[in-house]
Amino acid sequence: MTVLHGLDEQGAWQKQWRPLAERQVLDTFYCLMDGLYSERYLYSRMEYERRLESIWPIH
């Protein structure tokens, strides 16, 4: 949780995203992780890796 807090502060300070409440950052992180975990078992490995690579440039 400390790591996520630091990333949130750094991103807001660098104006990469708007400041968010810590709870919002945690909820977003866990939703993303839950979705990735579910997709790993629903799609082929190649499709999963394609999706994983596709989401990281978005900010």
Residue frames as a rotation matrix with the C-alpha (Angstrom) as fourth column:
MET 1
0.570 0.821 0.000 0.00
0.821 -0.570 0.000 0.00
0.000 0.000 -1.000 0.00
THR 2
0.349 -0.536 -0.769 2.90
0.199 -0.759 0.619 2.35
-0.916 -0.369 -0.158 0.71
VAL 3
-0.689 -0.616 0.381 4.22
0.462 0.030 0.886 1.80
-0.558 0.787 0.264 -2.82
LEU 4
-0.123 0.734 0.668 0.86
0.954 -0.097 0.283 2.70
0.272 0.673 -0.688 -4.35
HIS 5
0.719 0.355 -0.598 0.64
0.573 -0.789 0.221 5.78
-0.393 -0.502 -0.771 -2.17
GLY 6
-0.111 -0.872 -0.476 4.09
0.156 -0.489 0.858 6.91
-0.981 0.021 0.190 -3.35
LEU 7
-0.715 -0.110 0.690 3.21
0.675 0.146 0.723 6.30
-0.180 0.983 -0.031 -7.00
ASP 8
0.341 0.918 0.203 0.00
0.930 -0.361 0.071 8.27
0.139 0.165 -0.977 -6.61
GLU 9
0.619 -0.155 -0.770 1.81
0.302 -0.858 0.415 11.23
-0.725 -0.489 -0.484 -5.07
GLN 10
-0.477 -0.878 -0.045 4.56
0.233 -0.175 0.957 11.15
-0.848 0.445 0.288 -7.68
GLY 11
-0.496 0.351 0.794 2.10
0.867 0.154 0.473 10.98
0.044 0.923 -0.381 -10.59
ALA 12
0.647 0.755 -0.105 0.05
0.762 -0.645 0.062 13.87
-0.021 -0.120 -0.993 -9.22
TRP 13
0.356 -0.603 -0.714 3.19
0.187 -0.702 0.687 15.94
-0.916 -0.378 -0.137 -8.54
GLN 14
-0.732 -0.665 0.146 4.42
0.223 -0.032 0.974 15.34
-0.643 0.746 0.172 -12.10
LYS 15
-0.184 0.792 -0.582 0.92
-0.687 -0.527 -0.500 16.18
-0.703 0.307 0.642 -13.37
GLN 16
-0.959 -0.116 -0.260 0.58
-0.266 0.695 0.668 12.78
0.103 0.709 -0.698 -15.04
TRP 17
-0.292 0.933 -0.209 -2.88
0.621 0.351 0.701 12.47
0.728 0.075 -0.682 -13.51
ARG 18
0.065 0.409 0.910 -5.13
-0.436 -0.809 0.395 14.47
0.898 -0.422 0.126 -11.28
PRO 19
-0.833 -0.363 0.418 -4.86
-0.514 0.227 -0.827 14.01
0.206 -0.904 -0.375 -7.53
LEU 20
0.066 0.837 -0.543 -7.09
-0.228 0.543 0.808 11.20
0.971 0.071 0.227 -6.26
ALA 21
0.464 0.149 0.873 -8.11
-0.886 0.058 0.461 10.04
0.018 -0.987 0.159 -2.84
GLU 22
-0.603 -0.772 0.201 -5.98
-0.783 0.621 0.036 7.14
-0.153 -0.136 -0.979 -1.62
ARG 23
-0.184 0.625 0.759 -9.07
-0.147 0.746 -0.650 4.91
-0.972 -0.231 -0.045 -1.56
GLN 24
0.767 0.466 -0.441 -9.68
-0.455 -0.090 -0.886 5.66
-0.453 0.880 0.143 -5.27
VAL 25
0.004 -0.861 -0.509 -6.11
-0.980 0.098 -0.173 4.68
0.198 0.500 -0.843 -6.14
LEU 26
-0.729 -0.267 0.631 -6.41
-0.492 0.845 -0.211 1.41
-0.477 -0.464 -0.747 -4.22
ASP 27
0.221 0.896 0.386 -9.80
-0.147 0.422 -0.895 0.59
-0.964 0.141 0.225 -5.73
THR 28
0.676 -0.024 -0.737 -8.48
-0.726 -0.192 -0.660 1.25
-0.126 0.981 -0.147 -9.22
PHE 29
-0.386 -0.913 -0.130 -5.41
-0.918 0.394 -0.046 -0.91
0.093 0.102 -0.990 -8.64
TYR 30
-0.632 0.157 0.759 -7.41
-0.270 0.873 -0.406 -3.83
-0.726 -0.462 -0.510 -7.28
CYS 31
0.545 0.836 -0.058 -9.99
-0.298 0.129 -0.946 -3.64
-0.783 0.533 0.320 -10.09
LEU 32
0.392 -0.499 -0.773 -7.19
-0.908 -0.073 -0.413 -3.75
0.149 0.863 -0.482 -12.63
MET 33
-0.674 -0.710 0.205 -5.50
-0.738 0.662 -0.131 -6.68
-0.043 -0.240 -0.970 -10.89
ASP 34
-0.228 0.683 0.694 -8.79
-0.208 0.663 -0.720 -8.60
-0.951 -0.308 -0.009 -10.51
GLY 35
0.713 0.522 -0.467 -9.55
-0.515 -0.061 -0.855 -8.07
-0.475 0.851 0.225 -14.19
LEU 36
0.021 -0.802 -0.597 -6.11
-0.956 0.157 -0.246 -9.24
0.291 0.576 -0.764 -15.28
TYR 37
-0.720 -0.259 0.644 -6.34
-0.533 0.800 -0.275 -12.29
-0.444 -0.541 -0.714 -13.05
SER 38
0.194 0.891 0.409 -9.74
-0.176 0.442 -0.880 -13.22
-0.965 0.099 0.243 -14.50
GLU 39
0.695 0.077 -0.715 -8.63
-0.699 -0.163 -0.696 -12.65
-0.170 0.984 -0.059 -18.09
ARG 40
-0.398 -0.917 -0.025 -5.62
-0.909 0.391 0.145 -14.91
-0.124 0.081 -0.989 -17.60
TYR 41
-0.735 0.149 0.662 -8.01
-0.045 0.963 -0.267 -17.85
-0.677 -0.226 -0.700 -17.27
LEU 42
0.332 0.943 -0.013 -10.58
0.002 -0.015 -1.000 -16.76
-0.943 0.332 -0.007 -19.85
TYR 43
0.852 -0.060 -0.521 -8.34
-0.511 -0.319 -0.799 -16.08
-0.118 0.946 -0.302 -22.85
SER 44
0.753 -0.655 -0.061 -5.40
0.550 0.678 -0.488 -17.70
0.361 0.334 0.871 -24.56
ARG 45
0.254 -0.762 -0.596 -1.94
0.756 -0.229 0.614 -16.78
-0.604 -0.606 0.518 -23.32
MET 46
-0.618 -0.500 0.607 -1.26
0.783 -0.465 0.414 -14.82
0.075 0.731 0.678 -26.51
GLU 47
0.122 0.749 0.652 -4.47
0.474 -0.621 0.625 -12.78
0.872 0.232 -0.430 -26.15
TYR 48
0.796 0.125 -0.593 -3.81
0.605 -0.218 0.766 -12.19
-0.034 -0.968 -0.249 -22.45
GLU 49
-0.143 -0.943 -0.299 -0.28
0.803 -0.288 0.522 -10.92
-0.579 -0.166 0.799 -23.15
ARG 50
-0.499 0.046 0.866 -1.59
0.691 -0.582 0.429 -8.70
0.523 0.812 0.258 -25.97
ARG 51
0.563 0.795 0.225 -4.12
0.433 -0.516 0.739 -7.13
0.704 -0.319 -0.635 -23.60
LEU 52
0.601 -0.411 -0.686 -1.54
0.711 -0.117 0.693 -6.72
-0.365 -0.904 0.222 -20.85
GLU 53
-0.516 -0.843 0.154 0.87
0.804 -0.415 0.425 -4.89
-0.295 0.343 0.892 -23.17
SER 54
-0.254 0.499 0.828 -1.98
0.659 -0.538 0.526 -2.76
0.708 0.680 -0.192 -24.53
ILE 55
0.703 0.687 -0.185 -3.06
0.592 -0.421 0.687 -1.28
0.394 -0.593 -0.702 -21.18
TRP 56
0.174 -0.686 -0.706 0.30
0.911 -0.160 0.379 -0.02
-0.373 -0.710 0.598 -19.86
PRO 57
-0.726 -0.512 0.458 0.72
0.652 -0.725 0.223 2.97
0.218 0.460 0.861 -22.24
ILE 58
0.106 0.866 0.489 -2.66
0.453 -0.480 0.752 4.39
0.885 0.142 -0.443 -21.20
HIS 59
-0.490 -0.228 -0.841 -2.54
0.867 -0.230 -0.442 7.15
-0.092 -0.946 0.310 -18.60
